[in-house]
Amino acid sequence: MRWKNQHRKTARPSRSRYNLRMTFKSKAGNYLSGVDVTITAKSGRPALTVRTEGAFIFVQLPPRAYQIGAKANQAGQTRQIVVPSRGVNELRFSWGDASTDSGAANL
């Protein structure tokens, strides 16, 4: 499995190589970093656990069902997805206004 943890300025050139793309923002529109992300296969087997360095993370996963967990500012969210053999899943996570937190940035 390949994954890339990127800041917005360097994200565009390589994003087409990944079949799962995630973006993390506050409700006010500020990009968030330092988000704890866990990707677990439907079987319960962990596929990836990472803390983001930027507001985007791109992952290349085998096609199957996954549970995505993301936690920022002490609040967690969970999504169920199916990664297809072709195409891309784009997930956008947002949390209450975190513009005063050190992990928030307007890019």
Secondary structure, 3 states (H helix, E strand, C coil): CEEEEECHHHHHHHHHHCCEEEEEEECCCCEECCCEEEEEECCCCEEEEEECCCCEEEEECCCEEEEEEEEECCEEEEEEEEECCCCCEEEEEEECCCCCCCCEECC
